[in-house]
Amino acid sequence: MSRILYFDLETKFAADEVGGWSNVMDMGMSVGVLYDTADQASHVYLEHQVPALVAHLHRADLIVGFNHVEFDLRVLAGHQPSAELRHQAYLELRALNHFDILLELKKVLGHRLRLDSLARPTLQVGKSADGLQALAWYKQGRIDLIIEYCKQDVEVTRRLYEYALEHGELLYDSRSGIKRAILGSVADHVARNTPGI
């Protein structure tokens, strides 16, 4: 059985606090969570543990997340001390085997969705908070609340991936009601890129 890591992180700063979305690498990680199928447990990493989180990611056969390739990996790379090292770190992380649910949906639908727009109709669960709340908790020093929120997002991501793998689709909220996004590519992607699953 191959080793899948489900991944999410929260940041210390919002986009407007670092000069906009082009400066994602300056947002800084407050909390990162990995669910590892090797031990079927969640692993929590704080800001000073970014190198250990990155090392953990390198042990995966497949990394599953939601918008993690363009966002979370850039945040992690931003912990390097220079622009050159940041770029190199991002490329190394990007070269790992990923399944980004948002990227796959964007290929099918042509637009982005929020995690909550998938979780509610597909899993009948909603997010307990949002990224802005997590930023407020960081300013209040409530790392414990950020950890629980991030763990829940990782669990939702894991359940969405497993649902897509089994059913080949995800449900999502749209302006005209609940619709289906056909993701037949999930099983194909996994079969091609992750031997043993």
C-alpha positions as CSV (number, residue, x, y, z in Angstrom):
1,M,0.0,0.0,0.0
2,S,1.4,3.4,-1.0
3,R,1.8,6.2,1.5
4,I,-0.7,9.1,1.0
5,L,-0.3,12.4,2.9
6,Y,-3.3,14.7,3.1
7,F,-2.0,18.2,3.7
8,D,-3.1,21.7,4.7
9,L,-1.6,24.7,6.4
10,E,-2.7,28.1,7.8
11,T,-0.7,31.3,7.5
12,K,0.3,34.1,9.9
13,F,-0.5,36.9,7.5
14,A,-3.3,37.8,5.0
15,A,-2.5,38.7,1.4
16,D,-3.1,42.4,2.1
17,E,-0.6,42.3,5.0
18,V,2.2,41.2,2.7
19,G,1.5,43.4,-0.3
20,G,-0.9,41.2,-2.2
21,W,-1.4,37.6,-3.6
22,S,1.9,37.9,-5.6
23,N,3.7,37.7,-2.2
24,V,2.3,34.4,-0.9
25,M,5.8,33.3,0.1
26,D,5.8,36.1,2.7
27,M,2.6,34.9,4.5
28,G,4.4,32.5,6.8
29,M,3.0,29.2,8.2
30,S,1.4,29.3,11.6
31,V,0.2,25.6,11.6
32,G,0.6,22.7,9.1
33,V,-1.2,19.4,9.4
34,L,-0.5,16.1,7.6
35,Y,-2.7,13.0,7.8
36,D,-0.4,10.1,7.1
37,T,-1.9,6.8,5.9
38,A,1.3,5.0,7.0
39,D,0.3,5.4,10.7
40,Q,-3.3,6.7,10.1
41,A,-2.6,9.7,12.3
42,S,-2.5,13.4,12.1
43,H,0.9,15.2,12.5
44,V,0.9,18.8,13.6
45,Y,3.8,21.2,12.7
46,L,4.3,24.7,14.0
47,E,6.3,27.5,12.3
48,H,9.7,26.5,13.6
49,Q,9.0,22.9,12.4
50,V,8.7,23.7,8.7
51,P,11.9,21.8,7.8
52,A,10.4,18.7,9.5
53,L,7.1,19.1,7.7
54,V,8.9,19.4,4.3
55,A,11.0,16.3,5.1
56,H,7.7,14.4,5.9
57,L,6.2,15.5,2.6
58,H,9.2,14.0,0.8
59,R,8.4,10.6,2.3
60,A,5.0,10.5,0.5
61,D,4.1,8.5,-2.5
62,L,1.2,11.0,-3.1
63,I,0.3,14.3,-1.5
64,V,-3.3,15.3,-1.6
65,G,-4.6,18.8,-0.8
66,F,-6.9,21.6,-1.9
67,N,-5.1,24.5,-3.6
68,H,-1.9,23.3,-2.0
69,V,0.3,23.2,-5.1
70,E,0.0,26.9,-5.9
71,F,-0.6,28.2,-2.3
72,D,0.6,26.0,0.5
73,L,3.8,24.9,-1.2
74,R,4.7,28.5,-1.9
75,V,4.1,29.4,1.8
76,L,6.5,26.6,2.8
77,A,9.1,27.7,0.3
78,G,8.9,31.2,1.7
79,H,10.6,30.0,4.9
80,Q,13.9,29.9,3.0
81,P,16.2,32.9,3.6
82,S,16.7,34.1,0.0
83,A,14.8,34.5,-3.2
84,E,17.0,31.9,-4.9
85,L,16.5,29.3,-2.2
86,R,12.8,30.0,-2.1
87,H,12.5,29.4,-5.8
88,Q,14.5,26.2,-5.6
89,A,12.5,24.9,-2.6
90,Y,9.2,25.5,-4.4
91,L,10.4,23.7,-7.5
92,E,11.6,20.7,-5.3
93,L,8.2,20.6,-3.5
94,R,6.3,21.0,-6.8
95,A,8.2,18.0,-8.3
96,L,6.7,15.6,-5.7
97,N,3.7,13.6,-6.7
98,H,0.5,15.7,-6.0
99,F,-3.2,15.5,-6.4
100,D,-4.6,19.0,-5.9
101,I,-8.4,18.7,-5.8
102,L,-8.9,22.4,-6.7
103,L,-6.6,22.1,-9.7
104,E,-8.4,19.0,-11.0
105,L,-11.8,20.7,-10.6
106,K,-10.5,23.8,-12.4
107,K,-9.5,21.7,-15.4
108,V,-13.1,20.3,-15.5
109,L,-15.1,23.4,-14.6
110,G,-12.9,26.2,-15.8
111,H,-13.2,28.1,-12.5
112,R,-12.3,27.8,-8.8
113,L,-14.5,26.6,-6.0
114,R,-14.2,27.0,-2.2
115,L,-13.7,23.8,-0.1
116,D,-16.9,24.5,1.7
117,S,-18.8,24.5,-1.7
118,L,-17.8,20.9,-2.1
119,A,-17.9,19.6,1.5
120,R,-21.5,20.6,2.2
121,P,-23.2,18.9,-0.8
122,T,-20.8,16.0,-1.1
123,L,-20.2,15.1,2.5
124,Q,-23.0,16.9,4.3
125,V,-20.4,18.7,6.5
126,G,-19.3,22.3,6.6
127,K,-16.1,24.0,7.6
128,S,-16.0,25.1,11.3
129,A,-14.3,28.4,10.4
130,D,-12.4,30.1,7.6
131,G,-8.9,31.4,6.9
132,L,-9.8,34.9,8.2
133,Q,-10.8,33.4,11.5
134,A,-7.6,31.4,11.6
135,L,-5.6,34.7,11.1
136,A,-7.5,36.3,13.9
137,W,-6.8,33.3,16.2
138,Y,-3.1,33.7,15.3
139,K,-3.1,37.3,16.4
140,Q,-4.8,36.2,19.7
141,G,-2.2,33.4,20.2
142,R,-4.8,30.7,19.9
143,I,-2.7,28.2,18.1
144,D,-4.8,25.4,19.7
145,L,-7.9,26.6,17.8
146,I,-5.9,26.9,14.5
147,I,-4.7,23.3,14.9
148,E,-8.2,21.9,15.3
149,Y,-9.5,24.0,12.4
150,C,-6.6,22.8,10.2
151,K,-7.1,19.2,11.2
152,Q,-10.8,19.5,10.2
153,D,-9.8,20.9,6.8
154,V,-7.4,18.0,6.3
155,E,-10.1,15.5,7.2
156,V,-12.6,17.1,4.8
157,T,-9.9,17.0,2.0
158,R,-9.3,13.3,2.8
159,R,-12.9,12.4,2.6
160,L,-13.5,14.4,-0.6
161,Y,-10.5,12.6,-2.2
162,E,-11.8,9.2,-1.2
163,Y,-15.3,10.1,-2.4
164,A,-13.9,11.2,-5.8
165,L,-11.8,8.1,-6.0
166,E,-14.8,5.9,-5.4
167,H,-17.5,7.8,-7.4
168,G,-15.5,9.6,-10.0
169,E,-17.2,12.9,-9.2
170,L,-17.8,15.5,-6.5
171,L,-20.9,17.6,-5.8
172,Y,-20.7,21.3,-5.6
173,D,-22.9,24.3,-4.8
174,S,-23.5,26.6,-7.8
175,R,-25.8,29.6,-8.3
176,S,-28.3,27.3,-9.9
177,G,-28.2,24.6,-7.3
178,I,-26.1,21.5,-6.6
179,K,-24.2,20.2,-9.6
180,R,-21.8,17.3,-10.3
181,A,-18.2,17.7,-11.4
182,I,-17.1,14.5,-13.1
183,L,-13.5,13.6,-12.1
184,G,-12.9,10.3,-13.8
185,S,-9.2,11.4,-13.9
186,V,-8.8,10.7,-10.2
187,A,-8.4,6.9,-10.5
188,D,-6.4,7.3,-13.7
189,H,-4.1,9.8,-12.1
190,V,-3.5,7.6,-9.1
191,A,-3.0,4.5,-11.2
192,R,-0.5,6.2,-13.4
193,N,1.5,8.1,-10.7
194,T,1.2,6.0,-7.6
195,P,2.1,2.3,-8.0
196,G,0.6,0.1,-5.4
197,I,-2.6,2.0,-4.7
